[in-house]
Amino acid sequence: MVSTRFAYLNLTFWSHYRVFPHIGVVVGTQADYDFVTSKACGLPWAEVVSVIDHIAMPKNMGVAAGIAAQQKFRNKAWSHFKYMYWTESDQVFLSILCDYS
């Protein structure tokens, strides 16, 4: 049975992937790291960033992820990217093409 958590992650991933093909994920627990890097997950992550042992409480995950991303830009690991779009795993991306002519 697929968990609700994975269903949201899967839906969110694919809704973004069609527009943003380089998607990274930040994980804060070993269980999450093991899952997102497993064949069972099956999502083609551009990168998995671990903040394991860098957060004291799950509510600090957003801050830890932001700091990890900032470090990736500062140390030039992500110098080939011009921007970063940030979302949490339950935010489905919708894009609409409009012709206002």
Contacts in CASP RR format, 6 or more apart in sequence:
PFRMAT RR
TARGET T0000
AUTHOR 0000-0000-0000
METHOD contacts of the structure
MODEL  1
MVSTRFAYLNLTFWSHYRVFPHIGVVVGTQADYDFVTSKACGLPWAEVVS
VIDHIAMPKNMGVAAGIAAQQKFRNKAWSHFKYMYWTESDQVFLSILCDY
S
2 10 0 8 1.000
5 89 0 8 1.000
6 35 0 8 1.000
6 41 0 8 1.000
8 89 0 8 1.000
8 90 0 8 1.000
9 43 0 8 1.000
9 89 0 8 1.000
10 43 0 8 1.000
11 92 0 8 1.000
12 87 0 8 1.000
12 89 0 8 1.000
12 90 0 8 1.000
12 91 0 8 1.000
12 92 0 8 1.000
12 93 0 8 1.000
13 23 0 8 1.000
13 43 0 8 1.000
15 92 0 8 1.000
15 93 0 8 1.000
15 94 0 8 1.000
16 23 0 8 1.000
16 85 0 8 1.000
16 87 0 8 1.000
16 93 0 8 1.000
17 23 0 8 1.000
17 44 0 8 1.000
19 93 0 8 1.000
19 95 0 8 1.000
20 85 0 8 1.000
20 93 0 8 1.000
21 46 0 8 1.000
22 46 0 8 1.000
22 81 0 8 1.000
23 43 0 8 1.000
23 45 0 8 1.000
23 46 0 8 1.000
24 45 0 8 1.000
24 46 0 8 1.000
24 47 0 8 1.000
24 48 0 8 1.000
24 49 0 8 1.000
25 36 0 8 1.000
25 43 0 8 1.000
25 45 0 8 1.000
25 47 0 8 1.000
25 48 0 8 1.000
25 49 0 8 1.000
25 89 0 8 1.000
26 49 0 8 1.000
26 50 0 8 1.000
26 51 0 8 1.000
26 61 0 8 1.000
26 62 0 8 1.000
26 64 0 8 1.000
26 65 0 8 1.000
26 66 0 8 1.000
26 68 0 8 1.000
26 69 0 8 1.000
27 33 0 8 1.000
27 36 0 8 1.000
27 48 0 8 1.000
27 49 0 8 1.000
27 50 0 8 1.000
27 51 0 8 1.000
27 52 0 8 1.000
28 50 0 8 1.000
28 51 0 8 1.000
28 52 0 8 1.000
28 54 0 8 1.000
28 55 0 8 1.000
28 61 0 8 1.000
28 64 0 8 1.000
29 52 0 8 1.000
30 52 0 8 1.000
33 48 0 8 1.000
33 50 0 8 1.000
33 52 0 8 1.000
35 41 0 8 1.000
36 43 0 8 1.000
36 45 0 8 1.000
36 48 0 8 1.000
37 45 0 8 1.000
37 48 0 8 1.000
49 65 0 8 1.000
49 68 0 8 1.000
49 69 0 8 1.000
49 72 0 8 1.000
51 61 0 8 1.000
51 64 0 8 1.000
51 65 0 8 1.000
51 67 0 8 1.000
51 68 0 8 1.000
54 64 0 8 1.000
54 68 0 8 1.000
55 61 0 8 1.000
55 63 0 8 1.000
55 64 0 8 1.000
62 88 0 8 1.000
66 86 0 8 1.000
69 78 0 8 1.000
69 84 0 8 1.000
69 86 0 8 1.000
72 78 0 8 1.000
73 79 0 8 1.000
73 81 0 8 1.000
73 84 0 8 1.000
78 84 0 8 1.000
87 93 0 8 1.000
END
